[in-house]
Amino acid sequence: LEHRPLYGRHVLVTAGPTHEPIDPVRYIANRSSGKQGFAIAAAAAEAGARVTLVAGPVHLPTPPGVERIDVESALEMADAVEAALPADIAVMVAAVADWRVSRSADQKLKKKSGDGPPTLELTENPDILATLAKSAGRPSLVVGFAAETQDVIRYAREKRVRKGADWIIANDVSGDVMGGDANTVHIVTGSDVISLPEMPKEDVARILVERFADALPR
Ligand code: C5P
């Protein structure tokens, strides 16, 4: 089993959305099924890695051999990522909510006639990817995702530099990607753009994991 490409390595993956509470029964969220992140965690485990999967609220089974840590909010996800370090590879696939409600209510907000809707004050969430990429315990390979509907490669290149990631996987979400089983991605590194044809998310995951293994220092 030692011959497997990620044997002896620790791979950290974030996946799914985050839920930012408004009150005990309401939340703000991004649209994400978690399928691509879970497929990457599964492929990394098949490649022999120890895998920690920090998962937002999704309806997916835990892939075999993967240690899953369930979280709800971006702040919980940030803490779980930090606690999971050190790692050789970090793949941040989660669709983290950019904002949280500054003061979420302990009790359900009531709809009173005449009051009108409440005003929500929002606070920016930490950027988990950028924080990790700039941290002292930075994994050797830090990979982010960028879901875009237009100019996917240009935005991905900018995001790679701005966030300090090694690679950005640019995800063309102009079609039926969200919640679907297929994906079209471009691997944006410091020197290349490798465009893959549309294929099942499991196949995207296997190809990415092979490339991650090749990119690691021996
Ligand atoms: O800026 P944008 O949200 O498009 O960047 C997407 C990438 O950054 C993804 O890899 C996502 O997991 C990561 N991200 C993060 N923490 C945030 C926002 C995005 O880790 N608060």
Residues whose N, C-alpha, C, O or C-beta is under 5 A from the ligand:
A	BS01	C5P	M92 V93 A94 A95 V96 A97 N125 P126 D127 I128 L129 V143 G144 F145 A146
